[in-house]
Amino acid sequence: MGQEIERKFLIKKDIWKNAAKGKASYLKQGYISTDPGKTIRVRVAEGKSFLTIKGKTEGIARAEFEYEIPIEDANELLNLFASNCIEKVRHEIVYDGKLWEVDVFSGDNEGLIIAEIELNSIDEKFTLPAWIDKEVSGDERYFNSNLSKNPFRKWEVES
């Protein structure tokens, strides 16, 4: 079984704007299921596409299965079954030997920037870059599947 162990952080935008950004990729993803126990996602990025099935998050870990699928199938799945799509630019940055993925959201999630780091174990040690702010790993609002249903722009209106 595949497993994802991931931590999420907000960004200090004033430091981030001057930081080296690394490789950037545009991603579009939609959700066929956003049930917390079984999330099913379709993602298109850089001419490739994937179907991903994730289990329930327990702490910072969950089961994850990801399969590359034809881009035509991905686009059709997004059009037929995904109610809301997320669009973002992902920056890949290696810091102190670890890969950080920093997502700069657009559309209804404009203004939100989240950094993620995937770990090999729950207690793995790592160094935080200067542009990292508050950890939000346990805050379900920041799960991409929830951002597709309750986008960041709605939070500002509700606050």
BELBELNOR-V52078 format. One record per residue. N is the residue number from 1. SS is DSSP state (h for helix, s for strand, l for the rest). PHI is phi in whole degrees, -180 to 180 (999 if undefined). NEAR is the number of other C-alpha atoms within 8 Angstrom. Layout:
N	SS	PHI	NEAR
N	SS	PHI	NEAR
This chain:
1	l	999	5
2	l	-78	6
3	s	-139	9
4	s	-111	10
5	s	-120	12
6	s	-139	11
7	s	-120	12
8	s	-121	11
9	s	-140	13
10	s	-79	12
11	s	-114	12
12	l	-83	9
13	h	-60	7
14	h	-66	6
15	h	-82	9
16	h	-60	9
17	l	-62	6
18	l	-105	6
19	l	-82	7
20	l	-66	4
21	l	-94	8
22	l	72	8
23	s	-64	8
24	s	-116	9
25	s	-136	9
26	s	-86	10
27	s	-125	12
28	s	-126	11
29	s	-142	12
30	s	-134	14
31	s	-117	17
32	s	-83	11
33	s	-139	8
34	s	-116	10
35	s	-60	6
36	l	-57	8
37	l	-86	8
38	s	-160	11
39	s	-92	15
40	s	-123	12
41	s	-123	12
42	s	-117	15
43	s	-129	13
44	s	-119	14
45	s	-155	10
46	l	52	7
47	l	76	6
48	s	-122	10
49	s	-144	13
50	s	-141	12
51	s	-108	13
52	s	-126	12
53	s	-118	11
54	s	-122	12
55	s	-87	11
56	l	-67	10
57	l	-76	10
58	s	-125	6
59	l	72	5
60	l	-118	11
61	s	-124	11
62	s	-164	12
63	s	-68	12
64	s	-146	12
65	s	-129	10
66	s	-132	8
67	s	-134	7
68	s	-73	8
69	s	-130	10
70	l	-60	8
71	h	-62	10
72	h	-63	6
73	h	-65	8
74	h	-60	15
75	h	-63	9
76	h	-68	8
77	h	-60	10
78	h	-61	14
79	h	-69	7
80	h	-89	6
81	h	-123	8
82	l	-92	11
83	l	-76	8
84	l	-136	8
85	s	-109	11
86	s	-109	14
87	s	-125	11
88	s	-161	11
89	s	-107	12
90	s	-104	13
91	s	-104	14
92	s	-101	12
93	s	-129	11
94	s	-93	9
95	s	-131	9
96	l	50	6
97	l	81	5
98	s	-117	8
99	s	-85	10
100	s	-107	13
101	s	-113	11
102	s	-110	12
103	s	-100	11
104	s	-104	13
105	s	-80	13
106	l	-129	12
107	h	65	7
108	h	-70	8
109	h	-108	12
110	l	-53	10
111	l	98	8
112	l	-95	9
113	s	-131	10
114	s	-127	11
115	s	-105	13
116	s	-127	11
117	s	-132	11
118	s	-94	10
119	l	-116	10
120	l	-88	6
121	l	-149	6
122	l	-62	8
123	l	-101	4
124	l	-62	7
125	l	-87	4
126	l	-156	6
127	l	-102	6
128	l	-86	5
129	l	-65	6
130	l	-62	5
131	l	-84	10
132	s	-82	11
133	s	-113	8
134	s	-77	7
135	s	-77	8
136	l	-130	10
137	l	-54	11
138	l	-90	6
139	l	-92	7
140	h	-62	7
141	h	-60	7
142	h	-90	9
143	l	-68	8
144	h	-57	7
145	h	-62	9
146	h	-75	12
147	h	-64	13
148	h	-71	12
149	h	-95	7
150	l	-130	9
151	l	-66	11
152	h	-52	12
153	h	-61	9
154	h	-69	9
155	h	-62	9
156	h	-62	7
157	h	-70	6
158	h	-74	5
159	l	-72	4
